[in-house]
Structures are given as C-alpha cells and as structure tokens.
Amino acid sequence: MKPGVAALLASFVVTAASPLWADCQDAFALLFRCAIPERDAVIELCRDGGSGALQYSYWTSEKTELQFVSATAYGVVRENVQGINGAAYGMAASNGGTFYAIYVDEALIFSERAPRGSRSSTPAVVQVYPSETALNDQAKDGFIARRVCYPPSIDIDNNAFGPG
C-alpha cells in the first residue's frame, strides 16, 4: 500500500466521528463519503438543507481535483450496476452536462429490510456519465469513468441519501 493511501485511510479511523471530518460548505451536510485507495483519493457528496443543491468533491492527499455545486440533485435507481447485487440506489450531481453518480447497495440504505449476507462485495461505486440521457439509460450502463469505494471507508447518511 502506498504511504499516502495508508495515511488517508488512517485519517478515516481517527476523524470519522469528528464534525471536522466533512469538508462540506457551511450550509451543506454530509450525504456520502468514501476512499478510493488506488487513486489515493476521497469522494464526498454534501447537500444544502435549504436549497437541496449538491456539493461534489474529489480530492487526493495532494489537492482538491474537482469540486462543484449542482443546483439539482438527481435520485437514481439502477438494477445493472457492476459489482452491486440487486438494486443500486444513488444520487447524481451535474457539472457542465457531465453527471457524477454515486450508487450504493440497497443494504446500506435499508439495512433493516436486507437479508443477512446480502451485501455486495462492491457496496458503493462512483460512475461518471457524459449526459443525462446516458445517466437515465437503464438498458445500457454507459459510464465514461468508474471508481470503486473501499468498503470500510464508506460513510453514508442512509436517511437522506438516494432518490425520494
């Protein structure tokens, strides 16, 4: 494991319970965060409680590589997300016509309804789509980039994340 990844993962353990853990702007609350060890990166999604806008952030141990606010939050459900067994619940934020979707195994949201052992080996992924049409195309999962979250690093507000 690269030294930067080890430090990044250690920071999850040390600061997970701290309000400083979230890098959300003042009016925003954390919806989702996970580590992408092979990229030495973290992805975070926050929501403004008043407007409903989403803040998407992708940063490495070196710098923030992408951060934007999307005025519209897109709730999505897919049956065909690679690595997730069954329905994948998600949220997407748009930036210049590109859609950044975070999908999670339904067991992360509905843990009380999910049968024991139903968790996917890949319980959360981030997929980037070139358009809203590609995001909504259930027949073809036409993403242009994909990252898999490190399962122990997943931090999700299962009461607020997802469609509806």
Secondary structure, DSSP 8 states (H G I E B T S, - for coil): --HHHHHHHHHHHHHTTSGGG----TTEEEEEEEEEGGGTEEEEEEEETTT--EEEEEEESS-EEEEEEESS-EEEEES--TT--S-EEEEEEEETTEEEEEEEEHHHH-TTTS-TT---SS-EEEEEESSHHHHH-SS----SEEEE--GGG-EE-TTTSS--
